[in-house]
């Protein structure tokens, strides 16, 4: 629900109410709308409204809302963001009889700098603002009265009284991050979600995120990207909203084409960009490109202020493509959970988890063959595999599992899992298997060892950084079904399992704890911003 609140000032704001009415009538707004319209005399035709609400009714409407549209009043804005609501704020303007002056226009510039709300300078742009809030993660609000008062005082002295503020925060840093929409399934989204969940404000960083890709039909993908590119161009072109650094998540193929355009905008407006490399088959794709495309790839890697790679093998591959690339090794990391998994209780199954996209590269076909081999040689025992993921091979793999007689007893397909469902799968599984043909350093493996899981995986990419063969799991060659089957059986031994589990947890705490990860990124942002001045 959208909740419009216009406060109790004795001024009308008919312009805003009418703009929303038109958007509802035209089908641009499809969800329910309720307005607390104050002293406005315009009566909406397509949504409910009431001039004033008592405290309980106001709180109820606010709690039900997923979006709040309000005038540029400090109390209304802070009240909404404190409740975790996304906010669109539109300034009242004196020329329309909505206020005695245009101080709300100036005040909203200050809120825009704080990056906790969407500011819509004019009602005619409300449709664009609705699109922005749908695809933007704003800086989380932290109750800090002094900071808010200082910001507003700074606005009053500099904008209203025309004074220059004597104090500036040289440590503040604004970063624009671009990458997949959170609805897209895969490892890149897991990394982006981890970054967006971090409290960047505590590190002195204002983080804004604009997604550039969604999983949809080709027309929708193009339109989505064009809108995102327009928003990025608008931010970079404006000295007030221009970030200090742009953090670009990039894979290959279409991802490179999209991010190359973002990179060109960064070059045009002299904003340093950090390219965060994903996509384990980047080198293979590069080798298949024509010379002209290869030169574009090399130029982008060479021109970027920094190129983040996930491990030493990744670093070698990128340096092979472009020796002048400013590479920085920053491994994926995870938050260490409070619990560790344990050997199953008597009578319970030994549950092995696969987590990833169901495509040929992930080797799930080999996993099913290995399980069939174990069953045919009476070595399957109480082992049960849960395959968590979706993808192009999903139906083919389900059919194969059915034909091999594995469905139900030996294998379950859990679909794509996130949030609590994903956490529960990790907590109730004993080990992870990932028989991929190509990887970097998968987040799923790091999540598994953080729970103390032993891992069976293929020796590809930088997998050896997280899976030490014979210490916390086993590394096998891609496609070696016999070795995969043998390794799974070897894990299903209590003494070995306890030893491997402890080693996994210790390795995760020592090498992949996310506390150091965010510190590395913050330092990289500051270094890049400093060098560009």
SVG drawing of the C-alpha trace seen along z (x, -y; Angstrom):
<svg xmlns="http://www.w3.org/2000/svg" viewBox="-14 -35 65 88">
<polyline fill="none" stroke="black" stroke-width="0.4" points="0.0,0.0 1.0,-3.6 0.4,-6.1 0.3,-9.8 0.7,-12.1 0.6,-15.9 0.9,-16.9 -1.3,-19.4 0.0,-22.7 -2.7,-25.1 -1.6,-24.9 -3.1,-22.9 -1.0,-20.4 -3.6,-19.7 -0.9,-19.3 0.5,-16.2 -2.9,-14.6 -3.9,-15.2 -0.7,-13.7 -1.2,-10.5 -4.8,-10.4 -3.7,-10.5 -1.1,-7.8 -3.7,-5.5 -6.2,-6.3 -3.6,-5.5 -2.7,-2.2 0.9,-3.2 0.0,-2.8 -1.8,0.5 -1.6,1.0 -4.0,-0.6 -3.5,-4.2 -4.6,-6.1 -4.1,-9.8 -4.1,-11.9 -4.8,-15.1 -4.7,-17.8 -6.0,-21.2 -6.0,-20.3 -9.4,-20.7 -8.8,-18.4 -10.8,-15.2 -9.1,-12.2 -11.4,-10.1 -9.4,-6.9 -8.2,-6.3 -9.3,-6.7 -8.5,-9.8 -9.3,-11.6 -8.3,-15.1 -6.9,-14.2 -6.3,-10.9 -6.1,-10.3 -2.8,-8.9 -3.9,-5.2 -5.3,-5.4 -2.2,-7.2 0.1,-4.6 -2.0,-1.8 -1.8,-3.3 2.0,-3.9 2.5,-0.3 0.5,1.1 2.4,-1.0 5.4,0.2 5.9,-3.3 5.2,-6.7 4.7,-9.8 5.0,-13.0 5.7,-16.8 9.2,-18.0 8.6,-18.3 11.3,-17.0 8.9,-15.4 7.0,-13.4 10.2,-12.2 12.0,-11.1 8.9,-9.5 8.5,-7.3 12.2,-6.3 12.4,-5.4 9.8,-2.8 11.9,-1.4 9.6,-2.8 10.7,-3.8 9.9,-7.5 9.2,-9.8 9.3,-13.5 8.0,-16.3 8.5,-19.9 5.7,-22.4 6.3,-25.5 5.3,-29.1 4.2,-29.9 1.4,-27.4 0.2,-28.7 1.5,-25.6 3.8,-27.4 5.1,-30.9 8.5,-30.2 10.5,-27.4 12.5,-26.3 11.3,-22.7 13.0,-22.6 16.3,-23.5 15.7,-21.2 15.2,-18.2 18.6,-18.9 20.0,-18.1 18.0,-14.9 19.1,-13.9 22.7,-14.1 21.9,-11.9 20.7,-9.3 17.9,-7.9 14.9,-8.9 13.9,-9.5 13.5,-13.3 11.1,-14.2 11.6,-17.8 8.3,-18.2 5.0,-16.3 5.3,-15.7 8.3,-13.5 6.4,-11.3 6.2,-8.3 10.0,-8.3 10.3,-8.5 8.1,-5.5 10.3,-3.5 13.4,-4.7 12.2,-3.5 11.2,-0.2 14.7,0.6 16.9,-1.3 18.2,-0.4 18.6,-3.5 21.0,-4.0 19.4,-2.6 18.2,-5.1 20.0,-5.1 18.5,-7.2 21.0,-9.9 19.5,-13.1 22.7,-15.0 23.7,-14.0 20.2,-15.1 20.3,-18.4 23.9,-19.1 22.8,-18.4 19.8,-20.6 21.8,-23.4 24.3,-23.2 21.5,-23.6 20.1,-26.6 23.4,-28.4 24.6,-27.7 21.4,-27.8 19.1,-30.1 21.6,-32.5 24.2,-32.3 27.0,-31.5 29.8,-29.1 30.1,-26.2 33.5,-26.0 33.5,-22.3 33.5,-19.7 33.7,-16.0 36.7,-15.0 36.2,-11.3 32.7,-11.0 32.6,-9.0 29.7,-8.3 29.7,-5.1 27.3,-4.1 27.1,-0.3 25.6,1.2 24.8,4.9 22.0,7.5 18.6,6.8 18.1,8.8 15.5,10.9 18.2,12.5 19.3,15.9 23.0,16.7 26.3,16.1 26.6,12.4 23.3,11.6 24.5,13.3 27.6,11.0 25.5,7.9 23.0,8.8 25.8,9.2 27.2,5.8 23.8,4.1 23.1,5.6 26.3,4.1 26.1,0.9 28.3,-1.3 27.3,-4.4 29.4,-3.1 32.4,-3.1 31.7,-6.7 30.4,-5.5 27.1,-6.5 26.2,-3.5 23.6,-3.8 22.6,-0.8 21.1,-0.9 20.4,2.5 21.0,2.8 19.8,6.3 16.7,8.4 15.8,11.9 13.1,11.3 12.3,11.4 14.8,9.5 12.6,6.4 12.1,6.0 15.8,6.5 16.7,3.8 14.1,1.3 15.2,2.1 18.8,1.4 18.0,-1.8 16.2,-3.2 19.0,-2.3 21.6,-3.9 19.5,-7.1 19.5,-7.2 23.3,-6.5 24.0,-9.2 21.8,-11.7 23.7,-11.0 27.1,-11.3 26.3,-14.4 25.2,-16.4 28.1,-17.6 25.8,-17.5 24.8,-13.9 28.0,-12.6 29.5,-9.7 33.2,-9.5 33.4,-6.0 31.3,-3.6 31.5,0.1 30.6,2.2 29.7,5.9 30.6,7.5 30.5,11.0 30.9,11.6 28.9,11.6 25.8,9.3 27.1,8.2 30.2,6.8 28.2,5.0 26.1,3.3 28.9,2.5 31.1,1.2 28.5,-1.6 28.5,-2.4 32.3,-2.5 32.2,-5.0 29.9,-7.2 32.4,-7.1 35.2,-8.1 33.1,-10.9 32.3,-12.4 35.7,-11.7 34.4,-9.3 36.8,-6.4 35.2,-3.0 36.0,0.3 35.3,3.4 34.3,6.4 34.9,9.5 32.4,12.4 31.8,15.2 34.3,18.1 34.3,18.4 35.4,14.9 38.8,15.9 37.2,18.6 34.6,16.0 37.4,13.5 39.3,16.0 36.2,16.5 35.7,12.8 36.7,11.0 39.8,8.7 37.7,5.5 35.8,6.8 38.9,8.1 40.4,4.6 37.3,3.1 37.7,5.6 41.4,4.8 40.8,1.1 38.1,1.4 40.4,3.5 43.2,1.1 41.2,-2.1 39.4,-1.0 40.8,-2.4 40.8,1.1 39.8,4.6 38.6,6.8 39.4,10.5 38.4,13.3 41.7,15.2 45.2,15.7 44.1,17.9 41.6,15.2 44.4,12.6 46.6,14.6 43.8,14.9 43.0,11.2 46.7,10.3 47.1,12.7 44.3,10.7 45.5,7.2 48.9,7.0 48.2,3.3 45.0,4.0 45.2,2.7 44.0,5.9 43.3,6.3 42.6,9.8 39.6,9.6 38.2,13.0 34.5,13.6 33.7,13.8 30.7,14.7 29.2,13.8 30.1,16.5 26.9,18.0 26.4,18.7 25.9,22.5 27.8,25.3 26.4,28.4 26.9,31.8 26.9,35.5 23.3,36.7 21.5,38.3 20.9,42.0 18.4,43.0 18.7,39.7 19.9,39.2 23.4,37.9 22.2,35.0 24.5,33.6 23.6,30.2 24.1,28.9 23.4,25.2 23.7,23.4 22.2,22.7 21.2,25.8 23.2,25.5 25.6,28.0 28.8,26.2 27.7,27.1 28.1,30.8 24.8,31.9 24.5,34.6 27.8,36.1 26.4,36.0 23.3,38.0 25.5,40.6 27.7,40.8 24.6,41.4 23.3,44.1 26.7,45.7 26.7,45.7 23.2,47.2 24.1,49.9 27.1,50.9 25.2,50.8 27.3,47.9 24.6,45.2 23.7,46.0 21.7,43.3 23.0,40.5 20.4,38.1 21.2,35.2 19.1,32.0 19.6,30.1 18.8,26.5 18.6,24.4 16.8,23.7 18.1,23.2 18.0,24.4 18.8,28.0 16.2,28.3 13.6,30.4 16.2,32.5 17.8,33.3 14.5,34.1 13.7,36.5 17.1,38.2 16.8,38.6 13.4,40.2 14.7,42.5 17.6,43.5 15.3,44.3 16.8,41.6 13.9,39.3 12.6,39.1 14.7,41.7 18.1,40.4 17.5,37.0 15.1,34.1 14.9,30.9 14.3,28.0 14.1,25.2 15.9,21.8 16.3,21.0 16.9,17.7 16.5,16.2 15.2,18.5 14.7,21.4 18.3,21.3 19.6,20.9 17.5,23.9 18.9,26.0 22.5,25.3 21.6,25.9 20.1,29.3 22.7,30.6 26.0,32.3 28.1,31.6 28.2,29.7 28.9,31.0 29.9,28.9 31.1,30.9 31.5,27.9 33.6,27.7 34.4,24.1 34.2,21.8 35.9,18.8 35.5,19.0 31.8,19.8 29.9,18.1 28.0,21.4 31.3,23.2 32.2,20.4 28.8,20.5 29.1,24.2 32.5,24.1 31.2,21.2 28.7,23.8 31.5,26.3 30.5,28.4 33.1,30.7 33.0,30.1 33.4,32.3 34.3,30.1 36.2,30.0 39.7,28.5 38.8,25.6 39.3,21.8 40.4,20.8 38.4,23.7 41.6,24.9 41.6,21.7 38.5,22.9 38.7,26.7 41.9,28.2 42.1,31.7 42.1,34.3 41.8,31.7 38.2,30.3 37.0,32.1 38.1,33.5 39.0,32.0 38.5,34.1 38.9,33.6 35.8,32.3 33.8,35.2 35.4,37.9 32.2,39.7 34.0,42.5 36.1,40.1 33.0,38.1 31.2,41.2 34.2,42.4 34.7,38.9 31.0,38.7 31.2,42.1 34.5,41.2 32.8,38.2 30.1,40.4 32.4,41.6 31.9,40.1 35.5,39.7 36.6,38.2 33.5,36.0 34.1,34.4 37.7,33.7 36.8,32.2 34.0,30.2 36.2,28.5 38.8,27.7 36.1,26.1 34.9,23.9 38.4,22.8 39.3,22.0 36.2,19.9 36.8,17.9 40.5,17.4 40.4,16.6 36.8,15.7 35.2,13.7 33.4,10.8 34.7,8.3 37.9,7.8 36.2,7.9 34.3,4.7 37.4,3.0 39.3,4.0 36.6,2.6 36.3,-0.7 40.0,-1.2 40.0,-0.5 37.2,-3.0 39.1,-5.7 42.4,-4.9 40.7,-5.1 38.8,-8.3 42.0,-9.9 44.1,-9.0 41.4,-10.5 41.5,-14.0"/>
</svg>
